[in-house]
């Protein structure tokens, strides 16, 4: 590699462990903040928009987890018909989402769900709707640190199969499709969108490719869903999620996913 080449595509030593481990960071955070050692729920939900967290806080449906030791976030826990779920808000973008997912696994979570807002760029029968992301274009940097360079990150086919009929009874449709994961939402050019459309992509978001690469590399259970609510504000009124900014619908999807994979 020449001196002016991007280090992103340089050798990553994929079989070599990291010297910086999430468990070590969590240990020091607990020491500094005098937090108890307490496992988090086995099911965790990443809420990049923060709407679910705000709903849990304002409605009384959630409570703060006393032992969540992440320096950057809080965790709210709630009960979804007998399944305790830990919800972490505002983990926007693949680097942040994967950082939190690593810490969740080190803290006791066995299944990580991500429900993020997404912009529609391909045909969908109706919006708003949810898309179970089966594969994500790797137009971000985080995935390359977990897997060799490639075009797609994919949902574990075993999880996909178990989710076969999980969403049939929900009030808002859950479709299957491909997404484009980008690190730069304000560089979604017409040419970039057209290229993604040629790949059969239906929506654009910021986390799935990194999360699925992490999951494959470290054999973790991760499921990413997109709540398609907008066309990047190019057609007037946009970004409408419904009552409570879509929190009820998103929690229903999280519940269905957790029950199917529990």
Secondary structure, 3 states (H helix, E strand, C coil): CCCCCCHHHCCCCCCCCCCCCHHHHHHHHHHHHCCCCCCCCCEEEEECCCHHHHHHHHHCCCEECCCCCCCCCCEEEEEECCEEEEEEECCCCHHHHHHHHHHHHHHCCCEEEEEEEEEECCCCCCCCEEEEEEEEEEECCHHHHCCCCCCEEECCHHHHHHCCCCCCCCCCCEEEEEEEEECCHHHCCHHHHHHHHHCCEEEEECCHHHHHHHHHHHCCEEEEEEEEEECCCCCCCCCCCCHHHHHHHHHHHHHHHHHHHC
